[in-house]
Every structure is written in C-alpha cells, then in structure tokens.
Amino acid sequence: MTINKRIEEIKIHYFGDKHGSHKQFIEKVGVASNTASNWMKDGYSVGKGVIDQILVAFPDISYAWLLTGEGEMLKSNKNVEPLTKKVEIETRPRIPLNAAAGSISVALDGVTNDDSEQLPFVSAFSNYNYTILVKGDSMEPEFMSGDELACLQLTNGKARFIQWGRYHVLDTAQGVVVKRIYDNGEYILCKSENKELYPDFQILKEDIYNIGLVIGMLRRY
C-alpha cells in the first residue's frame, strides 16, 4: 500500500467513505480540497511537512505506519472511536399542560408521542421523570405561565405514596392538571393558588391515570 493510500485509509477510518467525508477530512487537517485529493493519488510526492500535518490532526496515527506501512495504523491496538460518533445525551420528556388525557403515561412508557418532546436532563434536580410546561394563571403566584416543572412519577393511582398537601401533576380522564392535592376518600381534592378565579374541585381516584410530585421549577426572566 502506498503512502497515498494510507492517507486515504486514515480518512476512511475516521470519517467513512460516504458523501461528505472528504469535506470533514480537509476541515480537520486544514487544507484545500484539491490538496488533500492530490495526497491520495498514487505517485504523488508526500513530504515530511504533509506527514507532520496529518499526525497533528490525528495524533493516534502511528508515524512508522504512515511513513513506511509497517506495524499498525494506530499507536495502540485499541480501536479509536470515529471523530463523528454522536454523544448520547440523557433526556426527559416534556409534557404540555394542555396535553390529552393519558399523555404522561404514554410518554413515560417510551412511546413516541406528538405531544411530548425530549429535553436534556437537568442535573440540578436529583431525580425526575418528566417536565411539564405550565399554561394559564390558576397556580399563580406559585407557578407562572411558562414555568417548567420537574416531576417525579409516584404512582399509577396508588394513593399510599402521595404526599398530601404538596403540588402534584395529575394525568386524568379530563386531561393534565397541576394542583395542590388532598385525600378525600374516593376522591382527590384539588386546590388552585389563584382561589378567586379557580374554585376547588374533586377528581375520582379511579379517573386518574398517573400522579407526579413537583420537585423543582425552572423560570425564564
């Protein structure tokens, strides 16, 4: 294998041989497209300056291999991950407050849903399953429209895990609501903070698909 082919092999190793790989290679090395193309043509003279330039861009490449073809392409036997490998980002679903009934359960089951988008995990909150975007003024002044609430899934209706009197998100047969909740026998009593405009109401426990505890909030200023 000629040194020209070895340079081409470096490009393929890091960027593949699909459309666009040549552009990625020249951007990494910092040369014009026709210059890099000449390097890869059999018989084209490749000097020490070119070799040094390639090794600076790809420090895992063995100098001896690039110059003579002897040994392994990489300095060690370990496989070097391609530079184009995508980094996996931990995410959580965002549920709009006007989502249809059952949307939280659907999102948490991992089913793709048009009503939920995936947002990067916020490490400031120790543990949560999803966020919900507040709409309206029923929970003002505690929660404003546009606030993002981080929620920990508690249960699929098992009331023994609920911390009564705290803010919760209820996924109900009538839709999704954020309220301060209290136990009331077969019902859950829901209270708004804006009491003048939004009176208390009750929801049958059997009509609740999912309950989440609000553990944090993000607000834009």
C-alpha positions in Angstrom: 0.0 0.0 0.0 1.4 3.4 -1.0 1.6 6.3 1.4 -1.2 7.9 -0.7 -3.5 5.0 0.0 -2.6 5.1 3.7 -3.7 8.7 3.9 -6.9 7.8 2.2 -7.2 4.9 4.8 -7.0 7.5 7.6 -9.8 9.5 6.1 -12.0 6.4 5.8 -11.2 5.2 9.3 -12.3 8.5 11.0 -15.0 9.7 8.6 -16.1 6.8 6.4 -16.3 6.8 2.7 -19.7 8.3 2.2 -20.5 11.7 0.7 -19.2 14.5 2.9 -16.3 12.5 4.4 -13.7 14.3 2.2 -15.0 17.7 3.5 -14.7 16.5 7.1 -11.2 15.3 6.5 -9.9 18.6 4.9 -11.6 20.6 7.7 -9.8 18.5 10.3 -6.4 18.7 8.6 -6.9 22.4 7.5 -6.1 22.1 3.8 -7.8 22.8 0.5 -9.9 20.1 -1.1 -7.6 19.6 -4.2 -4.5 19.5 -1.9 -5.9 16.6 0.1 -7.1 14.9 -3.2 -3.5 15.1 -4.5 -2.2 13.5 -1.3 -4.4 10.4 -2.0 -3.3 10.0 -5.6 -0.8 7.2 -6.2 2.6 8.5 -7.2 2.0 12.0 -5.7 5.0 13.0 -3.6 4.2 13.4 0.1 6.9 15.2 2.1 7.6 15.3 5.8 5.6 18.5 6.2 2.4 16.7 5.0 3.1 13.8 7.3 3.6 16.1 10.3 0.4 18.0 9.4 -1.6 14.7 9.3 -0.2 13.5 12.6 -1.0 16.8 14.3 -4.7 16.4 13.2 -4.8 12.7 14.0 -2.4 12.0 16.9 -3.4 8.4 17.3 -1.9 7.5 13.9 1.5 5.7 14.0 4.3 7.7 12.4 6.0 4.5 11.3 2.9 3.1 9.7 2.1 6.3 7.8 5.7 6.7 6.6 6.5 3.0 5.8 3.4 1.0 6.1 4.9 -1.2 8.9 3.0 -2.1 12.0 -0.5 -1.0 12.9 -2.2 2.2 11.8 -3.0 3.2 15.3 -0.4 3.7 18.1 -2.1 1.1 20.2 -4.2 -2.0 19.4 -7.3 -0.3 20.9 -9.9 0.9 18.4 -10.2 4.6 18.3 -13.7 5.8 18.1 -14.5 7.7 14.9 -14.5 11.5 15.4 -18.0 11.7 14.1 -19.5 9.5 16.8 -22.5 11.1 18.4 -22.6 11.6 22.2 -25.6 10.2 23.8 -27.4 12.8 25.9 -29.7 11.8 28.7 -33.2 13.3 28.2 -36.6 13.5 29.8 -40.0 14.1 28.1 -41.7 17.5 28.3 -45.4 17.3 28.6 -47.5 20.4 27.7 -50.2 21.2 30.3 -52.9 21.1 27.6 -51.9 17.5 26.6 -54.6 15.0 26.0 -55.6 12.6 28.7 -53.1 9.8 29.2 -50.2 11.7 27.6 -47.9 11.3 30.6 -48.4 7.6 30.8 -47.7 7.3 27.1 -44.5 9.4 27.3 -43.2 7.5 30.3 -43.8 4.2 28.6 -41.4 5.3 25.9 -43.9 5.6 23.1 -43.3 8.3 20.6 -46.0 11.0 21.0 -46.5 14.2 19.1 -47.4 16.0 22.4 -44.1 15.4 24.1 -40.6 16.4 23.1 -37.3 15.2 24.7 -35.2 17.7 26.6 -31.7 17.3 28.1 -31.7 16.1 31.7 -31.3 18.9 34.3 -28.7 17.7 36.8 -29.7 20.3 39.4 -32.7 18.2 40.2 -31.7 14.9 41.8 -34.3 12.7 40.2 -37.3 13.3 38.0 -39.1 11.5 35.2 -40.5 14.4 33.1 -41.1 18.1 32.9 -44.4 19.9 32.3 -44.8 23.4 30.9 -47.3 25.5 32.9 -50.1 27.3 31.0 -52.6 29.8 32.5 -52.8 31.6 35.8 -54.6 29.1 38.1 -51.5 28.4 40.1 -50.2 32.0 40.4 -48.3 33.3 42.2 -46.6 30.0 43.0 -46.3 28.9 39.3 -46.5 31.3 36.4 -47.4 30.5 32.8 -44.3 29.4 31.1 -42.7 27.8 34.1 -41.1 24.4 33.6 -41.9 21.9 36.4 -39.7 18.9 37.0 -41.9 16.0 38.2 -41.2 12.6 39.9 -43.6 9.9 38.9 -45.1 8.5 42.1 -47.7 6.0 41.2 -50.4 4.9 38.8 -53.1 5.8 41.2 -51.8 4.2 44.4 -52.6 6.8 47.0 -50.3 5.5 49.7 -47.3 7.1 48.1 -48.8 10.6 47.8 -47.5 13.4 49.9 -50.9 15.2 50.5 -50.8 19.0 50.6 -47.9 19.3 48.1 -48.0 20.2 44.4 -48.7 17.3 42.1 -49.4 16.7 38.4 -52.4 14.6 37.7 -52.9 12.8 34.4 -56.7 12.4 34.5 -59.6 11.3 32.2 -60.2 15.0 31.6 -56.6 16.0 30.8 -53.5 17.0 32.7 -53.7 19.4 35.7 -51.2 20.8 38.3 -52.7 21.4 41.7 -52.1 21.1 45.4 -53.9 17.9 46.3 -55.6 16.4 49.4 -57.1 13.0 50.1 -60.9 12.9 50.3 -62.0 9.3 50.3 -62.8 8.1 46.8 -61.8 11.5 45.5 -58.7 13.7 45.4 -59.4 17.3 46.3 -57.6 19.8 44.0 -56.8 23.3 45.1 -55.5 26.2 42.9 -53.4 29.1 44.3 -55.5 31.7 42.4 -58.6 30.9 44.5 -60.6 34.0 43.4 -60.8 32.7 39.9 -60.4 29.0 40.3 -62.5 27.2 43.0 -61.6 23.8 44.5 -62.8 20.7 42.7 -62.6 16.9 43.1 -61.5 14.1 40.9 -62.4 10.4 41.3 -59.3 8.4 42.1 -60.3 5.8 39.5 -60.2 8.5 36.8 -56.5 9.3 37.4 -54.0 7.6 35.2 -50.8 8.9 36.7 -49.6 11.1 39.6 -46.4 13.0 39.7 -44.8 15.1 42.5 -43.4 18.5 41.6 -39.8 18.5 42.8 -38.4 21.6 41.1 -39.1 24.5 38.8 -37.3 26.5 36.1 -38.4 30.0 35.3 -37.4 32.3 32.5 -36.9 36.0 33.3 
